[in-house]
Amino acid sequence: MDILADIVTTILAQMQKPTLAFLIGGMMLAALGSKFEVPEPVYKFIVILLLLKVGIGAGISLREAELVDLVVPALLAGGVGIAIVALGRFTLARWRGVSETDGLATVGLFGAVSASTLAAGMAVLDDEGIAYEGFIGALYPFMDVAALVTAIVLARLARARKAVTVQGGGTMTMGGGNAGGPVVEQGLIKGILVDTLRSPAISALLLGLALGLFARPETVYASFYEPLFRGLLSVLMLIMGMEAWSRLSELKGVAHAYLFYGITAPLVHGALGFGAGLIAHQLTGFSAGGIVLLSIMAASSSDISGPPTMRAALPEANPSAYVGTSTGLGTPVAILSIPLFMALADWFVGF
């Protein structure tokens, strides 16, 4: 009963936070038939500002980190982000009735990182007096960008393959159905990867990362981006909520798939992060507290950089699927899993 009460309390607390509250508010407006709308140019401007802010903040954190200590955990974090998307591609994205694009957009968000969930994990460790590496905050862009780019590339590749198959009358098999198959496949992957990196959302994220890493943008970051951030995010969530409601009917037949994934994925992904943390511990002496936070990063799902990136890069994907599953289900489960990963780290390594 205590566990059930904790789950209910956590969900209610999440619903009162701006991210989920404005998302639900947007859904209510759409349900009531409101004519409220935000012009598309304004939406695009908000997305660019948000992603620049996220990138600059991550770049500043990277610049302040010790490079030697950062390399191994950073590579492992990026690997975990890619592994989560790869796992989701063969599970949720292959589920009967689930659109491959919707599935990949969802697993992309689950492979990316929730900064708020990571902050919650840090707060818990601080309260318990458990030490962790100061550069932990600099790890999340490696997992975040790796997961988002991988998911977007896979979704665009799947869409392009279907288009080529249709154009060819079903006679061309990508990857080996004809003499030029592998060559065409290689060119297709390269083109989609380049196009993804040049897309407005990923470009803004990477530009912000470069500016934070190589420039000195602290003044403009503190005076402009930071004060605007929460307000702009609330407007974005309002838009996402309205769009999610309008496309909710598309999920009626496969809602159980997203429900199952949203509840189980954070635990599976957290276990992947825990394993990566143990490897880093063996190679570099990565702390038990660091293992816990890497697990929480993997268990979390993006609530800031992910949704606008997916909407911009994969406009055909259904926000009801990826936002609803990640923010509505994944976040509460990830937060509730923090004590579990603390217990495992204490068992395997010791605080």
N, C-alpha and C positions, 0 to 999 in steps of 0.2 A: 504493500500500500504506500510505503514511503517513496518508493521509486516512481509509482504512478503519480503521486502528489508532486514530486520534483519535475516530472515531465510536463504536467499541466501548468505548474508555476512558471517553468522556463518558456513554454509556448506563449503564455499570457504576457510575460515580460517582453518577449520578442515582438509581440503584436503592438506593444505600446511604443516601441522604438521607431524613430522616423522612417527608416528604410521600409519596414513592413507596414507601418501605419499608413504611409502615403500610398503604398501599393494597394492596400485594401481600399483606401479612399478613392483611388482611381477606378477600381472595379465597381464600387458602389455608384459612382457617377455614371458609368457606362450602363449599369443595370437599371438605373432610373431613367435612362434615355436622355441624359443631359447633352446639350449641344456644345459643352465646353471642349475646347481644343487648343493645342499649342502649335503654332505654325512650324512646318518642317524646317525652315532655315534656323529658327530659334532652337529647335531640338538639336540640330547638328552642331550649333555653336556651343550648347551646353555640353554635349558629348566631348567635343574637342577640349574644352576647358577642364573637364573632369579627368580625362585621360592624360593631359599634360601635367596636371597636378599630381596624379598617381605616379607618373613616370619620374617627375622631378624629385618627389619625395624619396622614391626608391633609389635614384641616382645619388642623392645626398648621403643616404645610408650606406651605399656601396663605397663611396669615396672615403667615408670615415672608418671603414672596417679594415682590419689587418688582412692584407691580401693572402699571405701564406696560410693563415688559419682558415680563411674563407673558401679557398679553392675546392677542397674535397667535399665539404658539406654542400657547397653551391652546385657542383656537378651532380651530386646525388639528389639534391632537391629538383633540379631540372629533369633528371632521369625519372623521378617519381611522378612528376607532372605528366610526362609522356606516357609512362606505364599506365597511369590511371585512364587516360584517354584510350590507349590501345585496348585495355581491358573492357572499357565501356563499349568500344566498337563491336566487340564480339559477344556482348551481353545485351545491354539495353537497346543499342542501335539495331540489333538483329531480332529483337522481340517481335513476335507476330503482331502485325497491325501498327507497330510504332514506325513512324516516318524516320528514315535514316538521318535526314537533316536534323529533325527535332531531337533524335537520340544523341547525335554527336554534339549539338549545341548544349544539351544538358550535361553530358559527360565532360565537355570543355569547361563548364562552370565548376563542376565538381573537382576537376583537376587543378583549376586555379585556386587562389587563396583568398579567404576572407580576413581582411586586416582587423576587423572588429573581433572576430573569434580568436585570432592570434593575440590580440591585446588582452582579451579575457583570460587566456591561458597564462600570459605573463603576470597578470594581476594575481591569479591564484598562486603561482609559484612565489611571487613576492610576499604574499600574505603568509606563506608557509616557510619563508626564509630559505628557499631553495635557489641556489645559484645557477646561472646559465650564461652563455657567451653573449657579450655585448653586441656582436654583429648579427644576432639572430634576425633582427628586422630586415637586414640586407639580403636574407636568403629568399624572401618571398617572391621578388620579381623573377628569379630564375625558374621557380616552379610555375608561377603565374603565366609568364609569357610563353614558356615552353608548351604548357597545356593548351592555351588559347590558340596559338599558331597551329599546333598539331591538329586540333579539332576542326579548325576552319579549313585547313588544307585538305583533310580527309573528306570533309563534307563537300567541298568544291570539286574534289577529284571524283567522288561518287556521282555528283551531278553531271560532270563533264563526260564521264564514261557512259552514262545513260543516254546523253545527248548524241554521242558518237554512235552508239548502238542503234538508236532510232534512225539517225540519218543514213546509216549503212544498211537499213532494212533488216537488222538482226544478224547480218552475215559476218560482221567484223568482231573479233574477240580481242579486247585490249590485253596486251601482255603476251600474245603468242598465237593468235588465231590466224595470222597471215605473216608473210615474210618480214614486213615492216613493223609488226606489232610492238616488239620491245622498244624500237626506236621511237615510235609514236608515243608509247607510254612514258618513256623517259622525258621526251619533250613536253608532254602534257603536265607531268609532275613539276618540272622546272618552271613552266609558265605559270602554273597555279601558285607555286611557292613565291615566285617574284611578285605576282599580282597581290598576294596576301600581304606581303611585307610592304607593298606600296599603298595598300588600302588606307583610307583616312584614319580609321581607328587604331590599327597597329602602328602606322606611321607616327601618330601623335604620341602613343605610348613609348615607342622607341626614341623619338626625339626628346621627350621629357627625360627619359633615362640618360641619354647622352648629355643633355644640358646639366642635369644634376650631378653627373659624374665628372665632367670635364670643365664646366664653367663654375661660377659662384653666384647661383641664383637665389641665395637665401633671403635676400631683402624682398624681391618681388614675390617670392614664394610665401613669405610670412605676411606681407601687406596686401596681396591681391588674391592668390589662389587659396590659401588656407581659410580666410574669412568667408569666401564665397562658396566653399566646397559643400557644406551640409545643405545650404539652401538650394543650390543647383541640383544636388543629388535628390532632394525631396521632389522637385519638379520632374526630374527624370523618372522617379518611381511612380509618380502620378500618371505620366504618359504610359509607362509600361503596364500599369494596372488596368487602364482603359483598354489598351490593346489586348491584354491577356483575357479580359472578360469577353471581348468581341469574338475571340477565337476559342473560347472554352469548350464549345460544342464539339470541336474536332477531337477532343480527348475522351469523350464519353465511353468509347469502346475499349480504350487502353489505359484508363486511369489507374487500374490496379498495377500496371507495370511501373509507372512512375512512383506510386506509393511504396511498392516493394523496394525499388532502387533507392528512393530518398531515405528510407529507414536503414537499409543494410549497407549502402555504399560508404558512408562515413566511417563505419567500423572497419570495413575491408581496406579502404584507402589509408586509414590511420595505421593499420597493421603494416602496410607497405612503407609508410613513413617511419614507423618504429624500426623496421628492419634496416632501412637506410641509415637511421641514427646509430644503430648498433655497429654497422660497418664503419661509419665515421669515428665512432668511439674506439674501435680496434686500430684504425689507421692513424688517428690524430689525437686521441685522448678526449674526444668530444664528450662534454659533460652529460650527466643523467638528465639535468634540467633541459639541456639542449635537445636531447632525444625526445623528451616529452613535447617540446614546442615544435619540433619537426613533425612529430606524429599529429599534432593538432593542426598544423598547416595542411598536411595531407588530408586529414579528415574534413576540413572546412571546405566550403564552396563559396566562390566569389560573389559578393553582393555589391561591389563597387565597379571594378574595372570590367568584369565579365559581361553583365547585361548590356551595357551600351556597345561593347565591342561586338558581341554576337548580333545585336540588332542592326548594326552598321554593316558588318561583314556578311551576315546570313539573314537578309530581310525576310526570306521565305520561311524561316524557322518560327515556330509557335511560342511566343513568350509564356503562355499558360503552362507549357511543358517545362522550359528551362528555368524560368524565374520562380514559378510556383513550387517546383520540386526542390530547387536549391535553397531558396530563402524560407519557404514555408515548412519544409521537412528537414533538409540537410543541416541547416544552421542549428536548430534545437538539439538534434542528435549529436552533432559535433561538440557542442558546449557540454552536453551531459556526459560525453565520453572522456572529458578531461581527467576525472579521478581514476578512470580505468587505466589510462596510459601512465599516470603517475605511479599507480600500483605496479604496473609491469616494469617501469624503469627502475623502481626501487628493488624489485625482485631480481632483475637481470644484472643491474649495475650497482645500485645502492646510492642513496643521496649522501 
